């Protein structure tokens, strides 16, 4: 089920819609890094840059979860 959340990024509020499983995974990643969920989302948003080719924030967050899972699988 998709869950929409409001989050503050770089001083402005935005809404992000993701499946609950992705929110859970992002919280776990943030916890493992010792940062807040908001800080993790800000980092992912910053990393995707301002390019329109980088897709939307929801997609970037899903890809970040996938990247984390792949990195853990390689270890």
C-alpha positions as CSV (number, residue, x, y, z in Angstrom):
1,X,0.0,0.0,0.0
2,X,1.3,3.4,-1.0
3,X,1.8,5.9,1.9
4,X,2.2,9.6,1.3
5,X,4.4,11.5,3.8
6,X,5.3,15.1,4.1
7,X,9.0,15.7,4.6
8,X,11.1,18.9,4.9
9,X,14.0,19.0,2.5
10,X,16.4,21.9,2.3
11,X,13.9,24.0,4.3
12,X,10.8,23.3,2.2
13,X,8.0,20.8,2.6
14,X,7.3,18.2,0.0
15,X,5.2,15.1,-0.2
16,X,6.6,11.7,-1.1
17,X,4.5,8.7,-1.9
18,X,6.1,5.3,-1.4
19,X,5.0,1.8,-0.4
20,X,5.2,1.2,3.3
21,X,8.0,-1.4,2.8
22,X,10.2,1.2,1.2
23,X,9.6,3.6,4.1
24,X,10.5,0.8,6.5
25,X,13.7,0.1,4.5
26,X,14.7,3.8,4.5
27,X,14.2,4.0,8.2
28,X,16.5,0.9,8.7
29,X,19.1,2.4,6.4
30,X,19.0,5.7,8.3
31,X,19.3,3.9,11.6
32,X,22.3,1.9,10.4
33,X,24.0,5.1,9.3
34,X,23.1,6.8,12.6
35,X,21.1,9.6,10.9
36,X,17.5,10.7,10.8
37,X,15.1,9.6,8.0
38,X,14.9,13.3,7.0
39,X,18.7,13.5,6.7
40,X,18.8,10.4,4.6
41,X,16.1,11.7,2.3
42,X,18.0,15.0,2.0
43,X,21.2,13.2,1.1
44,X,19.5,11.1,-1.6
45,X,17.8,14.2,-3.0
46,X,21.1,16.1,-3.1
47,X,22.8,13.2,-4.8
48,X,20.3,13.0,-7.6
49,X,21.0,16.6,-8.5
50,X,18.9,19.1,-10.3
51,X,18.8,17.1,-13.6
52,X,15.4,16.2,-14.9
53,X,17.0,13.0,-16.2
54,X,17.5,11.9,-12.5
55,X,13.8,11.2,-12.1
56,X,11.5,12.1,-9.2
57,X,12.3,11.8,-5.5
58,X,10.1,8.7,-5.0
59,X,12.1,6.9,-7.7
60,X,15.4,8.0,-6.3
61,X,14.4,6.7,-2.8
62,X,13.4,3.3,-4.2
63,X,16.7,3.1,-6.1
64,X,18.6,4.0,-2.9
65,X,16.9,1.1,-1.1
66,X,17.8,-1.2,-4.0
67,X,21.4,0.0,-4.0
68,X,21.6,-0.6,-0.2
69,X,20.3,-4.1,-0.7
70,X,22.7,-4.9,-3.5
71,X,25.7,-3.6,-1.4
72,X,24.7,-5.8,1.5
73,X,24.3,-8.8,-0.8
74,X,27.8,-8.3,-2.1
75,X,29.3,-8.3,1.4
